[in-house]
Amino acid sequence: MTTSAGKFTAEDAAGLLSGVFAPWVRKLGLVVGATAPHECEFFLPATADLVRQGGPGGGVVCGQALAAAADTTSVLALALINGGMRPNTTTDFSIRFLRPIAEGRVRILVRPLSNGKRLAVTEVFFHAEGSAKPGAHATCTFAWLD
């Protein structure tokens, strides 16, 4: 998917998100932010569906939502960086939870570490809105299928 000018835009990424990914992934509500050749920004709204309720650890964004967001935003960032979507599959994924991310919008930064002929590797940082300290860090590896 590219625009008539041949450039894959944030609007194209939003369309890809709403048209290709599974319905439950779309329900994360991911929003494309600023894009650059070596970093893409996304936002995850911390809706009640994505926040742990009650008990110990209540009121923080759940790890499962962050893990799904890391994989999804990495695919979108690679499409933005490469100028279009390439067929791919996740081959490795790792996430470290560094500190709780309190309920509120989450800023996600995705950077490619490698973007080769056969594989791509991304690094993903999650920040509670307004915080300079990351709450989680993920790495994702994708095999290109084309």
C-alpha positions as CSV (number, residue, x, y, z in Angstrom):
1,M,0.0,0.0,0.0
2,T,1.5,3.3,-1.1
3,T,0.2,6.7,-2.0
4,S,0.0,8.0,-5.5
5,A,3.4,9.7,-4.9
6,G,4.9,6.3,-4.0
7,K,5.5,7.2,-0.3
8,F,4.0,5.2,2.5
9,T,2.6,7.7,4.9
10,A,1.2,7.7,8.5
11,E,-2.3,7.7,7.0
12,D,-1.3,4.6,5.0
13,A,-0.1,3.0,8.2
14,A,-3.3,3.8,10.0
15,G,-5.2,2.2,7.1
16,L,-3.0,-0.9,7.3
17,L,-3.8,-1.1,11.0
18,S,-7.5,-0.9,10.4
19,G,-7.6,-3.2,7.4
20,V,-5.1,-6.0,7.9
21,F,-4.6,-6.7,11.6
22,A,-6.9,-8.9,13.6
23,P,-9.9,-7.2,15.2
24,W,-8.5,-7.6,18.8
25,V,-5.3,-5.9,17.7
26,R,-7.3,-3.0,16.2
27,K,-9.1,-2.7,19.6
28,L,-5.7,-1.6,21.1
29,G,-6.5,1.8,19.6
30,L,-2.9,2.4,18.4
31,V,-2.3,5.8,16.9
32,V,0.5,6.7,14.5
33,G,2.5,9.8,15.7
34,A,5.7,11.3,14.2
35,T,7.7,9.3,11.7
36,A,11.4,9.7,10.7
37,P,13.8,7.5,8.7
38,H,15.2,6.0,11.9
39,E,12.4,6.2,14.5
40,C,8.7,6.1,14.5
41,E,6.4,7.2,17.3
42,F,3.0,5.7,18.2
43,F,0.6,6.1,21.0
44,L,-1.4,3.5,23.0
45,P,-4.4,5.0,24.8
46,A,-4.7,3.3,28.2
47,T,-8.4,2.5,28.1
48,A,-10.1,0.6,30.9
49,D,-9.8,-2.5,28.7
50,L,-6.0,-2.3,28.8
51,V,-5.5,-1.5,32.5
52,R,-5.2,-4.0,35.3
53,Q,-8.2,-3.7,37.6
54,G,-8.0,-3.9,41.4
55,G,-5.7,-6.0,43.6
56,P,-1.9,-5.6,43.7
57,G,-0.7,-3.8,40.6
58,G,-4.1,-2.3,39.8
59,G,-4.3,0.8,37.7
60,V,-1.3,0.0,35.4
61,V,-1.3,-0.8,31.7
62,C,-1.2,-4.6,31.4
63,G,1.9,-6.3,29.9
64,Q,-0.1,-8.3,27.4
65,A,-1.2,-5.0,25.8
66,L,2.3,-3.7,25.7
67,A,3.6,-6.9,24.1
68,A,1.0,-6.8,21.4
69,A,1.7,-3.1,20.8
70,A,5.4,-3.8,20.4
71,D,4.9,-6.4,17.7
72,T,2.2,-4.4,15.9
73,T,4.0,-1.0,15.9
74,S,7.2,-2.7,14.8
75,V,5.5,-4.0,11.7
76,L,4.0,-0.5,11.0
77,A,7.3,1.2,11.6
78,L,9.1,-1.1,9.2
79,A,6.4,-0.3,6.6
80,L,6.9,3.4,7.1
81,I,10.7,3.1,7.0
82,N,10.7,0.9,3.9
83,G,8.1,2.9,2.0
84,G,5.5,0.1,2.0
85,M,4.4,-3.1,3.6
86,R,6.6,-6.2,3.0
87,P,5.1,-9.6,3.9
88,N,6.8,-10.8,7.1
89,T,6.5,-13.0,10.1
90,T,7.7,-12.5,13.7
91,T,10.6,-14.9,14.4
92,D,11.7,-13.7,17.8
93,F,10.2,-11.4,20.4
94,S,11.4,-10.3,23.9
95,I,10.1,-7.7,26.3
96,R,11.4,-6.5,29.6
97,F,9.1,-4.7,32.0
98,L,11.2,-2.0,33.7
99,R,8.6,-0.2,35.8
100,P,4.8,0.1,36.0
101,I,3.2,2.4,33.4
102,A,0.4,4.1,35.2
103,E,-3.0,4.4,33.6
104,G,-2.8,7.1,30.8
105,R,-1.6,7.4,27.3
106,V,1.6,5.4,26.5
107,R,4.2,6.8,24.1
108,I,5.9,4.1,21.9
109,L,9.2,4.7,20.1
110,V,10.3,2.1,17.5
111,R,13.8,2.1,16.0
112,P,15.1,-0.4,13.5
113,L,18.3,-2.1,14.6
114,S,18.7,-4.0,11.4
115,N,16.6,-3.9,8.2
116,G,18.3,-6.4,5.8
117,K,17.4,-8.5,2.8
118,R,16.0,-11.4,4.9
119,L,15.5,-10.1,8.4
120,A,14.6,-7.0,10.3
121,V,15.1,-6.3,14.0
122,T,13.4,-3.5,15.9
123,E,13.8,-2.0,19.3
124,V,10.7,-0.6,21.1
125,F,10.6,1.7,24.1
126,F,7.4,2.4,26.1
127,H,7.0,5.6,28.1
128,A,4.2,6.7,30.4
129,E,3.1,10.1,29.0
130,G,5.3,12.8,30.3
131,S,8.0,10.4,31.6
132,A,11.6,10.3,30.2
133,K,12.2,6.9,31.9
134,P,11.1,3.8,29.8
135,G,8.5,1.5,31.4
136,A,9.2,-1.4,29.1
137,H,11.7,-2.3,26.3
138,A,11.2,-4.9,23.6
139,T,13.1,-6.3,20.7
140,C,11.3,-7.9,17.7
141,T,12.8,-9.9,14.8
142,F,11.0,-10.4,11.6
143,A,11.7,-12.6,8.6
144,W,10.8,-11.1,5.2
145,L,8.6,-13.5,3.2
146,D,9.1,-11.9,-0.2
